[in-house]
């Protein structure tokens, strides 16, 4: 009898012991989350965050940029909106955004590092690196891209050549319905290929098509919730993202190895050759960021930022032309009048084509392809609009509110090229920011702009 009672007590204690351990573990996690996300006095206001999830629960996963607008109305132009366990602040309004990008540029030079980005980039490349690595890579990339045509006539000629191939690919469809997505990706990517790899690919090249498929899939997966902070160690689409990224790295690595076979340091042909030359100047890899890992990441950064931003904008333009045939007709009339049918357009035509210029800008405004811009991180404790932002706070600039502000735009939710016209002439708008500003602007975006 005593033995049975003892066994029963032991069994009950074992269950209670397990529950106590579980309760202790949960308590520890909640306490750690609270301490990690403790906010200082005078921190920007915002919705009540949930443990572990932060404010993700409040956002529409498909349209988070639209969900944020309700909080802007409630809490103002500087609001806290933590994404999982990342302390984050959303900044709205042109005066504050300009202050961040111009007057306080050095306070926000860093990029936030999530577990995913740390796993993939490890402070390498052009977009998500910070500190000395970013300074070295940005300075080198700007100089090298300019040497190979960025902002020059030679790049314009490459764009004209690729535009010809894209038009021919469209013509091959013989007027039948088709999806232009990958043909546009091929054209835009080929312009970047000509600078980074020193060559363009034929549209039917299987290796080229696979690279673009992986890039496209990776871009879609990176934005899904399964690729975010709280789900890194669970099965899901982020595992596919990792596999795709490794394949892309191998693709670039193979091209680098092919470059080494006939590499002449005195006559660099492209970005990779120039980077190999810079690597040769720094044999001690512990004192420099010029190594093969950075070369691979920087090359992929140029493809990600340059291809995606430009090709998505072009697809938005096709959509707008289909939805607004009267705009298409008016723009076509201007093109026929200024350029005609016998030659390709060039940059010198821009001043003579105010309506076409206005249409392009309105496509970028209504498309809003980077609604929160590429995030930045406070490099030091900073005061913004009277609020305290601790070092490490992620800062998002709310371009959606800027591009849909009814006090700035006559018809903010409607495609209307007249937003950029005044008395028939093109009018620049201060409240229009299609890409990042300042030194921290992504090199891929700068390539897209040219």
BELURPE-V779214 format. One record per backbone hydrogen bond with DSSP energy under -1.0 kcal/mol. NH is the residue of the N-H (numbers start at 1). CO is the residue of the C=O. If there is no record, write none. Layout:
nh: {NH	NH}
co: {CO	CO}
This chain:
nh: {5	6	7	8	9	10	11	12	13	14	15	16	17	18	19	20	21	22	23	24	25	26	27	28	29	30	31	32	33	34	35	36	37	38	50	53	54	55	56	58	59	67	68	72	73	74	75	76	79	80	81	83	84	86	89	90	91	92	97	98	99	100	101	102	104	107	108	118	119	120	121	122	135	136	137	138	139	140	141	142	143	144	145	146	147	148	149	150	152	156	157	158	159	160	161	162	163	164	165	166	167	168	169	170	171	172	173	174	176	184	185	186	187	188	189	190	191	192	193	194	196	197	198	205	209	210	211	212	213	214	215	216	217	218	219	220	221	222	224	227	228	231	232	234	239	241	242	243	244	245	246	247	248	249	250	251	252	253	254	255	256	257	258	259	260	267	271	272	274	275	276	277	278	279	280	282	285	287	291	295	296	297	298	299	300	301	302	303	304	305	306	307	308	309	310	311	312	313	314	315	316	317	318	319	320	321	322	323	324	328	329	330	331	332	333	334	335	336	337	338	339	340	349	350	352	353	357	358	359	360	361	362	363	364	365	366	367	368	373	376	377	378	379	382	384	387	388	389	392	393	394	395	396	397	398	399	399	400	402	403	404	408	409	414	419	420	421	422	425	427	432	441	446	447	448	449	450}
co: {1	2	3	4	5	6	7	8	9	10	11	12	13	14	15	16	17	18	19	20	21	22	23	24	25	26	27	28	29	30	31	32	33	35	54	51	50	82	53	55	56	63	64	68	69	70	71	72	90	45	88	86	53	83	394	79	396	77	93	94	95	96	97	98	99	104	105	114	115	116	117	117	131	132	133	134	135	136	137	138	139	140	141	142	143	144	146	145	149	152	153	154	155	156	157	158	159	160	161	162	163	164	165	166	167	168	170	171	173	180	181	182	183	184	185	186	187	188	189	190	192	193	193	202	205	206	207	208	209	210	211	212	213	214	215	216	217	218	221	224	225	228	229	231	236	237	238	239	240	241	242	243	244	245	246	247	248	249	250	251	252	253	254	255	256	264	195	196	270	271	272	273	274	275	276	279	283	284	289	291	292	293	294	295	296	297	298	299	300	301	302	303	304	305	306	307	308	309	310	311	312	313	314	315	316	317	318	319	320	324	325	326	327	328	329	330	331	332	333	334	335	335	346	347	349	350	353	354	355	356	357	358	359	360	361	362	363	364	370	395	110	393	107	389	387	384	42	382	378	390	87	376	89	372	91	371	397	371	398	399	400	405	405	411	416	417	418	425	422	420	429	438	442	443	444	445	446}
